[in-house]
Amino acid sequence: MTDFLTFALSRRSIRKFEPTPIPEEHIRAMVEAAHCAPSGCNSQCWQFVAVTGQPMREKLAQAVREGIRSFFEGTELADDEAFLQGREKAFTFFQRAPLVFLVFLDHMDYYEKKTLGVYERRGIGHRDMMDRMGYPDVLSVGAAVENLLLQVQQLGYGACWMNDPIMAEKQIKAAVGADDSLRLMSVIPVGVPAYTPREKVQKPLEQVLRIL
Ligand SMILES: Cc1cc2nc3c(=O)[nH]c(=O)nc-3n(C[C@H](O)[C@H](O)[C@H](O)COP(=O)(O)O)c2cc1C
C-alpha cells in the first residue's frame, strides 16, 4: 500500500480526459469523501452538483462563454476577439470531462451567540464577519474539495480544481437551477487522464516552513 505522502505527492491537475463514463458509485464515493471533511462549527456548508450528461456539460460551457462576454462588455477588451476566445478556451475545457462537479458554498452560521451579538451591534455584516474570522466558510469548502480530489485519485481518475469559470457564476447557476443563496466556489472536471502531466516545480520546504 502506498504511504499517504507518496500518494499526495502524486496528485496532479489533469486537464484532458478519456470519455470513459464514471459509475454512480464512484461519484457517490467522491462526494462522501468531500462531505466528511472538517468544517467551521461542523456547518457542512457545501452542496455538490454532479453533471454527467453531454448536453448539460455543453450548456454549462455556453453559460461560461456568455459570462465571460458579459464580464468584459463595455471594456477595451470587448472587441479583442483573440483575447476573448483564449479565455473561453481556458475556462471551458471542463466540458470534455465525463463528469463535472459544481461545488457551492451554503450558508455557515457561527454558533457562539454572545460574540455574534457583538458583531451585530458593531454593524458588521455576515460576509465581513466571516472574513474577519479567517474565512471559515471558504476554508471548509476548500477542505471538502481537497478530500474529493484525493478520492478521485484513489479511484484512478484525474481532476482539475477550477475557479476561472466562476466569472460566469450567475449564468452557471441559472443553467443548473441552483438556489440564489448558494455561492458557486469551484468547477471540477473529473475523468480518466488522457496524458501524463509534466513534472511539477515545487518550492523547497524551507521556503514555506519555519519550525520554532
Ligand atoms: C483554488 C484553485 C483554483 C484553481 N483554478 C484553476 C483554473 O481555473 N483553471 C486551471 O486550469 N487550473 C486551476 N487550478 C489548478 C492549479 O493551476 C494547480 O493546482 C497548480 O498549478 C498546481 O498544479 P497541480 O494541481 O498539478 O499540483 C486551481 C487550483 C486551485 C487550488
The ligand as a Tripos MOL2 file, in Angstrom:
@<TRIPOS>MOLECULE
LIG
   31    33     1     0     0
SMALL
NO_CHARGES

@<TRIPOS>ATOM
      1 C1         -8.4420   27.3410   -5.7990 C.3       1 LIG1
      2 C2         -7.8350   26.8310   -7.0850 C.ar      1 LIG1
      3 C3         -8.3110   27.2940   -8.2830 C.ar      1 LIG1
      4 C4         -7.7870   26.8120   -9.4950 C.ar      1 LIG1
      5 N1         -8.3380   27.2390  -10.6810 N.ar      1 LIG1
      6 C5         -7.8800   26.7340  -11.8410 C.ar      1 LIG1
      7 C6         -8.4940   27.0980  -13.0610 C.ar      1 LIG1
      8 O1         -9.4390   27.8670  -13.1140 O.2       1 LIG1
      9 N2         -8.0200   26.5490  -14.2220 N.ar      1 LIG1
     10 C7         -6.9770   25.6590  -14.2160 C.ar      1 LIG1
     11 O2         -6.5910   25.1910  -15.2940 O.2       1 LIG1
     12 N3         -6.3860   25.2800  -13.0560 N.ar      1 LIG1
     13 C8         -6.8040   25.7800  -11.8720 C.ar      1 LIG1
     14 N4         -6.2520   25.3800  -10.6910 N.ar      1 LIG1
     15 C9         -5.1880   24.3500  -10.6980 C.3       1 LIG1
     16 C10        -3.8210   24.9390  -10.3930 C.3       1 LIG1
     17 O3         -3.3370   25.6140  -11.5270 O.3       1 LIG1
     18 C11        -2.8900   23.7760   -9.9800 C.3       1 LIG1
     19 O4         -3.3820   23.1850   -8.8010 O.3       1 LIG1
     20 C12        -1.4760   24.2660   -9.7360 C.3       1 LIG1
     21 O5         -0.8800   24.7430  -10.9110 O.3       1 LIG1
     22 C13        -0.5930   23.1490   -9.1600 C.3       1 LIG1
     23 O6         -0.5760   22.0210  -10.0120 O.3       1 LIG1
     24 P1         -1.0620   20.5800   -9.5110 P.3       1 LIG1
     25 O7         -2.5320   20.6660   -9.1430 O.co2     1 LIG1
     26 O8         -0.8220   19.6590  -10.6740 O.co2     1 LIG1
     27 O9         -0.2630   20.1980   -8.2910 O.co2     1 LIG1
     28 C14        -6.7410   25.8440   -9.4810 C.ar      1 LIG1
     29 C15        -6.2760   25.3840   -8.2460 C.ar      1 LIG1
     30 C16        -6.8130   25.8520   -7.0600 C.ar      1 LIG1
     31 C17        -6.3270   25.3020   -5.7490 C.3       1 LIG1
@<TRIPOS>BOND
     1     1     2 1
     2     2     3 ar
     3     2    30 ar
     4     3     4 ar
     5     4     5 ar
     6     4    28 ar
     7     5     6 ar
     8     6     7 ar
     9     6    13 1
    10     7     8 2
    11     7     9 ar
    12     9    10 ar
    13    10    11 2
    14    10    12 ar
    15    12    13 ar
    16    13    14 ar
    17    14    15 1
    18    14    28 ar
    19    15    16 1
    20    16    17 1
    21    16    18 1
    22    18    19 1
    23    18    20 1
    24    20    21 1
    25    20    22 1
    26    22    23 1
    27    23    24 1
    28    24    25 2
    29    24    26 1
    30    24    27 1
    31    28    29 ar
    32    29    30 ar
    33    30    31 1
@<TRIPOS>SUBSTRUCTURE
     1 LIG1         1 GROUP 0 **** ****
